[in-house]
Amino acid sequence: MDCFVKILSAIFFCISISVVFNYDAEAMEYPSKLSSGQRELLTIAYEEGKAIGFPETIQSILWQETRAKKNVYGSYGVIGDDKGKDGLTKPLGKKSYGAMQVRLDSAKEVLRRYPNLGKFKSDEELLVALLTNDRFNIRVGTYYFKMQLEDSRIKKSWDKAVLSYNVGAGNVSKHGLSFDPNRYLLGICNHIKYFLKPLNKELISVK
């Protein structure tokens, strides 16, 4: 029941935020056809998200982060945030990796909280897993979202947890939902309502 209430709250929030921003559904560009790789990653994201009660949220974060693309280097690919404002390459811990754009430090934090997700002898070994194992990457991203949701500063707020995935719980706690320079939360809501819900009727056998 508690999970059902959270999902309803998320839906109502998405509706309200779309109204506030005068969102035009037809203006959002979504592909008419997905590649086999995109379908695979979106299916994995649904399965991993379902394990924590938020399948479409995890799918939407995946889509927002990399458009569910595989093996592509760049802003929508395997490695993101690879350069700082000065144009110099960022250190390994500050880059974002894989389908869910997980940072190495964030992954280590997740594994400390949920050790059953995997054990690694070195940062390099963990980094390889984040880059080459899509399901592991999505699972780590899923539990990173779960960590945001369980953060005492977020207080199980779905919208704050989503935004925290992008800007961090500290920023959300300090500035609230107004600190969203990438319009991340609006994008997540739009993906769920106008893209994923219709898509999942065909992509996923929802019982």
Phi, psi and omega in degrees: 000319181297319179294321179297319178297319179297317181295317177299318180298320179296317180297313180296324178295316180298320178296314183294319182289329177294321178294316181300319183269007178053052185288131176258110185300325183288342182281340180281126183267119175237146183292142177283339180218133179263148174287165179297325178294319178295318179297320179297312182292321179294326177292316177299316181298321177298314182296315181291320179293326179298329181296336178248005176091011182222064184297313183286334175296314181292321175301317183292320176298317177303313182294318180297322185283315187223007186056027178054037178266146182250142169056042176237128180271132176140197187297331177244038184227209188293314182243123178238173181052037187277347179229142179276182180297335179276000179085355180275151180295134179283156174294162185306320184291345182258353178275164179245138191235140169076190188303322182260009179051057182271132175280151182300316180296323179293319179298318179296323178295318178297316183291332174291322180284323183233074185298340180291348181286339179157156178232136184226142184279341183206164175298323181296319179295319177295319180298318178299318179297319179297327184272334188246344183246098185299317181296319178297316180299314180293324178295318178296316177299322178298314181284339172292319175298318178300321177297320178296319181296327182269356180297133183299336179281337183268331175058043175061026177276119183299313183295320179291325178293319178298311180295325179297330178302327183268316188245354179096144182296328180297316179293319180293320178297323183281318188251346183077196184288349180289340180273082182217069185298337182261006185051041186295314184295319178298319178299317179300314180299316181295318181299318181295310188285316190258349183237306189282319179300312176296319182297318185293340176296334180256324186280321185242138174274092182271123181264000000 
